[in-house]
Amino acid sequence: MKTPDLKECREKLDGIDREIVRLFEERMAVCGQVAEYKIETGKAVYDGEREKQKLAAVREMAAGDQNKEAVEELFTQLMTMSRRYQYSLLCARKKTPPLGFTEVEEIRKRDVRVVFQGVEGAYSHAAVRMYFGEDADAYHVEKFEDTIRELERGQADYAVLPIENSTAGFVITNYDLLSRYDNYIVGEIYVPVDHVLLGVPGASVSDVKTVYSHNQALMQCSEYLDSHGDWNQVSVLNTAAAAKKVMEEGDKTQAAVASRTAGELYGLAELKTSISNERGNTTRFLVLSREPVYEKKASKVTVTFEVPHVSGSLYKILGNFIFNGVNMRMIESRPIPDKPFEYRFFVDIEGNLSHAPVHNALAGIQAEASSMKILGNY
């Protein structure tokens, strides 16, 4: 058998590819006509049953199992591109469902009431002060879910909730709260976790025998604390509670690992500054509102969605971002209660709800996912 000539093969492929491109453009033009029909009639872009029938039909046109698989994959991509093209035409004609958000110049920060979890002096309290100002009308509750409930009941205008730490990772259970309640992210704050050793005024490091703090804070400062092997380390509810305890008991042998804010609020002295194992440790907090609003300058969108538990479903959904040139910054998954081995996804993307590419991508996801909720633009 004669060895094929590579140059000749490549020339044949070039000719075939030109024909494929011509046919592709012809196909997309027809897809545009389909979109016009759907715009006029209000018919949905995505028809899952029609796509199944089409894929089964083109499989039968191919010879051999390998070609059948390849043809199915090829036409899956073609139909996906067709749908996204149709979504873009619908968005341009403003025929997609409204996203339900209102643009505002800026989020109101004065004459508002803010709720946070913990006590005064906690890092959540520091986040409130950073975002709303040191004179903010803020109050605390015991649990993270309590902050959401206070917001839902109208007791607070905003809630501040931790969502991620640069060393400990995501506060996963708070993602569940975001999907469970109808509140919206309108802002975020990055709070440096700069632990200090606090004691009563007049005390020194040599006086300390017992150190109180949240268990995570004790671990984050383990190198410094363990260098004092005779100190008794005691875990309490949170860092601010530790500072409050030391202040109330007024014992020179007691110290707390907490924030500078806690030290200032409870009148404690800084016995040792910056005792964290890692410099640059930061916690990201979200600001939540009952109102679906976003600032004109907002540049990040958080969305949650569920997809059918079938092969390729997540890939198809995420393709809406790729097709529209939208950059995805984060993806996280959570099990769906009462649906074994099915997951809810949380995604952060760059952009603004008023931008056409973002609107197009979200319209596609809204049409194709089992469910979708925009959690906020901030």
N, C-alpha and C positions, 0 to 999 in steps of 0.2 A: 504494500500500500504506500502510495506516494505521500511523503511528508508535506502537510499543508504549508503554503507560503504565508508567513506571518503578515507581510505587507498587504497581500491580497485579502486576507481575512479581515484585517483592520479596515480596509477600504469598504468591504461589504458591510461591516458593522456600522461604519459612518453613514452609509446609505440607509440602512435600516433605522438608525437613530434619527436621521432627518425625518423619515416617514413617521416614526413614533412621536416626535415633537409636533409634526403637522397634525396628526390625529389627536394628540393631547389638546392642542389649542382648539381644534374643532369641537372636541368633547366639552371643553370648558365653556365655549360659546353657547352650546346647547344647554349647559347647566345654568347659564345666565338667563336663558329663555324660561327654563323651569322655575328659576327664582322669581321672574316677573309674573308667572302664572300664580305662584304661591302668594306673592305680595297682593295680587288682585283678589284672590279667593280666600286668603287667610289660612291656607293649608300649612301645616307644620313642615319645617324643613326635614326633620329627622323622621324616617319611617323605618323602624327596625325590622319589621316583617318583610318589607320590600327588599331591604339590603340582604337579608338571609336568602331570599329567593334568588336574587341576582348572583350572589356568591356561589350558590349551589349550581346555578346554570353555567357560569363560566368555568367552574371546576370540570364539569362534564365535557366542555369543549376541548380540554387539554388531554394529551396522551401521556400516560405514565404517572405514577404516584408523585414523583418528585416535581414534575411540571404542574400537577394539580395543586400541590401545596404552594408552589411559587406563584401561580396565577391567582390563587385566592388572596395571597398576601399583597400582590400587585394591585388587585382591584379593591381590596380593603383600603389601601392608601389612596387610590383614585377617588373612591367615594367619600373618603374623609376630606380630601382637598376640595371636592365638589361642595360638600356641606359647608365648609368654612367660607368658601367663596360666596355661597348663597347667604350665609349669616352676615357677611360684610355688606352685601347689597341691601339686605333688610335693615341693617343698622343705618346705612347711608340714607335710606328712605324713612328712617324713624318708625319702622314697623315692628321692632322688637319690643317685648314687654319692658316697661320702665323699671329701673333698678331700685327705685323707692327711696333714694337719698336726695337731700337738699344741700346745695353748696352755700357756704357762708364765708364771709370775709375772714373771720377768726372765731375761735371758740371763746365763749364768755367765761371769764375767770374771776370776776369781781361780783360781790354780793351773791355768792353761791355757797351751798353747803356740801361738804365732801366727807365721805365715809371711807375708812380704811380698817384693815384687820390688824390687831395687835394692841399696843398701848402707845401713849405719847413717848416719843424717843425711839421707836422702832424704825427700821429702814423704810417701812411703808409710810410712816409719818414724815420722814425726811423727803420722800418722793412727793408727798402732798405739798410740802413747803417749797420744794424746788419748782414745782409746776404752777401752783396757785399763789405763791408768796408766803412769807413767814407769818402773816396775820390772817391766813386762811381760816374760815369757819369750818373746822374739821372735828370729827368725833370718831371714836373707835368702836369696833365690835369684836367678838371673840373668834369667829370663824370666817374663812374666805367666802363661803356661801352666804353668810349673813350680810356681807357687803352688797352682794347682788340683790338680795331680798329687800334691803333697805332702799336701794335704787328703784326696784320694781314698785315698791309701795309708795314712792314719792316722798320718802323721808329725807332723801339726799338728792342733790342735782347731779353729782358725779360720784363714782367709786374708783378707788385706786387699787390695782390688783397686780401682784408680782407674777410674771409669766416665764422668766428665763434668767438663769445665772450663768456667767461666763465659765465657771468651773464646775458647778453642780448640774448644769443642763436645764431642761424645761421643767416647769411646775405643771406636770401633766394633768393633774386633777383640775386645774383651773381652765385648761382647754375644754374639758367636759362642761364646766359651768358656762363658758361662752356659747356653746352650742345648745345648752338646755334652756337658757333664758333669753328673752328678747331685749337685749341691751347691745350697744354699739360702741366700738372702739373709736375714740375721737382724738387720742393723743398717746404719747409714750414718753417715759422719762428713764434715763440711764443713771443709776445711783451708784457711785463707787462704794464698795464694801471695804471700808478702811477701819478695821477693828482696833480699838485702843483698850488699854487696861485702866479701869477706873476704880478709884478708892475714895474714901471720905477725905475731906480737906485735912491736911496735916499728916496723912499717912504716907508711907514710902513703900517701895517694893519689898524691902527687908521685913516689913510688918506682915506681909500677906501669908496666910495659911490656907485659905479656901477661896476658890474662884468659881463664880457662877456665870452661866450663859446658856444659850440654846446649844443643843448637841452639835449642830452643824458648825456653829461658830467656834466651839471648842476644837473641833477637828480641823477647821481652817487655820487655827492658830497653834496647832499641836507642836510645832518645832520650838516655839518660844515657851509654851507652857510646860512641855516635857523636859525642858532644860532646868526647870525648877521641880525636881523630882519629889520634893517634900510637900508640894501643894496638892490639896484635895480638890479635884475638879468635879463640880456638881452641875448636872443638866437641869434647866428650868424651861418654862414655856417659850420664852423668847428673850432676845438680848436686852430689850428695854425693861422687861420684868426683872431681869437680873440687876440692872442699874437701880431700879426702884427699890428692890429689896435691900441693896447695900446702903442706899440713902436712908431708908426707914430704920434700919437696925443700927446704923452709926458705929459699926465695929471696925476698927482699923485692920483687923486680921482678915477682913473680907474684901474681895475685889470682884469686879464684873468685867467681862469682855463684851463691849457694846460699841456704839457709834459715838462720835463727838457730840452729835445732836442730843443723844441720851444724857451724856455727861453735863451738857449745858442746861438741859431741862431739869435735871435732878440735883444740880449743884455739886457735882462730884469733880474730883481732881484727876487729871491725866497722869497716871503713874508711869506709863510707858506708851509711846505712840507707835502706830503702824506695826502691829505684831502679827499680821497675817503671814501665812507661809508664802503666798503668791501676791505679788504686787499687780495691780490692774484688775483685781477681782471686781466684777460689776454685776448688778442686778437690773434687769429691764422690767419696768412697771408699765401697765396699760392704764389709761384713763378711759372710763366707761360712762356713757350717757344713755338715757332712755330714748333720746331723739336720734333718728338716722340722719345725721348731718356730717359734713366734712368741710375742712378748710380749703379755700381756693388753692393754697400752696401745698396741699397734701400730696405725698409722694410714695406712699405704701398702702397696699390693699391687702387685707386678710380675708380669706374666704374659706369656708368649710363645705365639703360635699361628700356624698356617698356614691359608690359605683357598684354595678352588678358584680356578683362574685363569679366572674368568668374571665378566661384568659384574655389579656390585652385591654381590658376595660380601662384601667388606670392610664395606660400608654395613650389610648385614644383621647381621654379627657385632657391630659397634659399637652397633647399635641395642639390644642387650641391656643396655648401660650406660644408655642414654637411658631405656628403659622402666622400669628399676629405680631411676632417680634417682641413679645413681652417677657421680661427677665424674671425668673422665679428665684427668690432668695432663700426660701425655707420650705420644707415639707415635713410634716409630722403625722403619724397615724395613731388612732385610738380604737380599741375594739368597740363594736356597737352592742349595747346591752340587748339580750334576747335574740341576737343573730350570731350564733357561733361562727368564728373564723371569717366574719365580715368586718370591714373597717370603715371608719370615718376619717377623712383626711383634712388636714389643716395646711393651708398654703399661704405664704407671703409673696406678693409680687410687687414689682416696682411700677408706679404709675398713679394716675388720677382717674376717678370714675368719669370725668368729663372728656377723657382722651378716647378717640375712636378705637385704637387697637385694644385698649383695656375693655371697653364696652363690648367689642366684637367677641373677644375671648370669653368673657363672662356670659354673653348671650349663648355662645356655643355650649358651654358647660351647663348652663341652666336648662338647655333643651335636651342634653344627652345624659346627664347624671341622674341617678335615682332621686337625689335631692341636693339642693345647694342653698347656702345662706351666705350673704356678704356680711362679714362681722364688722367691717369698718374700713374707712379710708382716712389716713392720718399722716 
